[in-house]
Amino acid sequence: MFKPCLLIPVYDHHQVLAMLLAKLKPYGLPCILVDDGSGPVCRDTLIALQAQESSWVQLIRHDVNQGKGAGIITGLRAAAQQGYTHLLQIDADGQHDIADVPKFIEAARAAPGDVITGKPIFDASVPKKRLYGRYLTHVTVWINTLSFAIRDSMCGFRVYPVTASLALADRTKLGLRMDFDIEVIVRLYWSGLSVVNIPTRVVYPLDGISHFDLWRDNVRIASMHIRLFFGMLPRAPRLLLRHLG
């Protein structure tokens, strides 16, 4: 059985949500919105949008902000409870090319045991510091997986197999903020899942809102990379044999 749904974790990104839902509606996929403790304006916007689109949109709210990873895990649990097998995560900031949704869904249908993730194609709007920082993370992820299987570990446009992803979240303490996207895909790869990388256009809107905390999130990500490196070492023989097999 293949039964996908959408997930949009939201934290004070209310400006583009109506447009985002309007673009997603024609694809006929049910959507879970997880409000991760947003302020009153975003909260009220989400409540109104869910009421307007109640036939296909449901809303779950965290009373306090817990982090993007916590929102995704909440979405995974809701998806599992409702019998969905795959969850297509889309960030709420309007960066992703919604026209690629069918490509991601069909890739997941063809390889239901794999993680399907975006490989961003950036235009001139990408901040250079962000771009260079991503490449540093790419290299670290390639070291921690001993492979080039994950072409971009930071893209928030991806399809998770629900059962395997929840099993990982239940047995492993994952970072729940900006470190989540990176850590979860590395650990899913360690668990034996393959990764399918789909090129997809990514833009940075001039009026976009970022919740990236330069100091705290960089410390979290650096600490996560160190943990993954020491987690990779005992797995190294198995990881190397995987590539030889």
Stockholm file with secondary structure:
# STOCKHOLM 1.0

chainA/1-245         MFKPCLLIPVYDHHQVLAMLLAKLKPYGLPCILVDDGSGPVCRDTLIALQAQESSWVQLIRHDVNQGKGAGIITGLRAAAQQGYTHLLQIDADGQHDIADVPKFIEAARAAPGDVITGKPIFDASVPKKRLYGRYLTHVTVWINTLSFAIRDSMCGFRVYPVTASLALADRTKLGLRMDFDIEVIVRLYWSGLSVVNIPTRVVYPLDGISHFDLWRDNVRIASMHIRLFFGMLPRAPRLLLRHLG
#=GR chainA/1-245 SS CCCEEEEEEESSCCSSHHHHHHHHGGGCCCEEEEEESCCHHHHHHHHHHHHHTTTTEEEEEESSCCCHHHHHHHHHHHHHHTTCSEEEECCTTSCBCGGGHHHHHHHHHHSTTSEEEEEEEECTTSCHHHHHHHHHHHHHHHHHHTSSCCSCSCCSCEEEEHHHHHHHHHHSCCCCSTTHHHHHHHHHHHTTCCEEEEEEEECCCTTCCCCCCHHHHHHHHHHHHHHHHHHHHHHHHHHHHHHHC
#=GC SS_cons         CCCEEEEEEESSCCSSHHHHHHHHGGGCCCEEEEEESCCHHHHHHHHHHHHHTTTTEEEEEESSCCCHHHHHHHHHHHHHHTTCSEEEECCTTSCBCGGGHHHHHHHHHHSTTSEEEEEEEECTTSCHHHHHHHHHHHHHHHHHHTSSCCSCSCCSCEEEEHHHHHHHHHHSCCCCSTTHHHHHHHHHHHTTCCEEEEEEEECCCTTCCCCCCHHHHHHHHHHHHHHHHHHHHHHHHHHHHHHHC
//
